[in-house]
Amino acid sequence: MKCIMDQTATVANSVNMLRDRIYEDILTVMLQGLQDNKVDAPQARLIAKYALAHLGKASSTEDVMHFLDELPAKWELYKNMCVKFKYEEKAKEDVEKVKAIQNKLHAFIQ
């Protein structure tokens, strides 16, 4: 039971950390967009409300990835940021899969 609780806490912590990084990048892209006149103040408020409402509800990595699909569909400004996050998350998953396979092979050999 403790192992399941630990895994749940680890997943929640991972999602929270990912969510925080995305919030930071949303703000960075928004501020740059305001400076470059790619977004105006009303749009910035709308983006902020959207991010808080939708990303704030994300309870799993899949929810976060879904948000990263939706955001650039609404605001092209976020396309590169979202691609970067999705790539990083996919790379993490791939590393975890390789480690799991290595562990199985190591256990099989011994």
N, C-alpha and C positions, 0 to 999 in steps of 0.2 A: 504494500500500500504506500509506503514511504517513497519507493522508487517512482511510482506514478505521480505522486504529489511533487516530487523533485523535477520530473520531466515537465509537468504542467507549469511549474514556476519558471523553469528554464525557457520554455516556449514563450510564456507571457513576457518575461524579461527581454527576450530576443525581439519580440514584436514591438515592445515599448521602445527599445533602443533604435530599431529601424524607423519607427514612427517619428521619434525625436529628430533623427537625422533628416528625414524627409521634410518635416516642418521647417528645419533650419534652411534647407535648400530651397524650399518654396519661398521663404522670405527673401533669401538672397536673390533668386531669380526675379521675384516681384520688384525688389528695390532697384535692380539693374534695369528691369523693364520700365519702371517709372522714370529713371534717369534718361533712358534712351527713347522715351516717348512711345514705347511699344505697348504700354498699358497706362490707362489713366486712373485717377483716384477711385472713381466709382467701381471700375473693374477690379481694382486691387481689393477693395472691400468685399466684393462678391467672391473673389477667389479665396480670400481669407475665411469667409463664412462657409464656403463650400468645403474647404480643406478641414476646418474644425469639425463640421458636421459629419463629413463622410470618413475621413481618416481617423477621427476620434472614435468612431464605432468599430474600427478594425480590431478584431480579436485574434486573428491568425495571419500567417504570412500570405495565405491565399487572398484574404480580404485586402491586405495591403497591395498585393499585385493587381487585384481588380481595380483598386483606386488608381494605381499607376497607369492602367489602361484607359480609365475614364478621363483623367485630368488633361492629357494633351488633346483628347478628342474635343474638349471644351475650350481649351486655351493652348494653341500651337506653341506658345512661348515655353511650355514645359516639356516639349517632346524630348530634347536631349537629356534633360535631367531624369526623366522617367526611364528612358532607355538605359542610362547609366546604372540606375538602381536595380532595374530588372536583370541586367547583365551581372552585376555584383552578386545578387541573390542567387542566380542560377549557378554562378561559379562556386559559391559556398555549398550549394546542394551537391554539385559534382564532386567537390573535395570530400564531403561527408560520405558519399557513395563509394568513392575510391578507398577511403579509410576503412569502411565497413568490409569491403571485398578483401583488402589487405589483412584485416583481422581474421576473417574467415579462412583465408589461405594459410596464415600463420598457425591458426589453431589446427587446421587439417594436416599440416606438415609435422606438427609435434605430436 
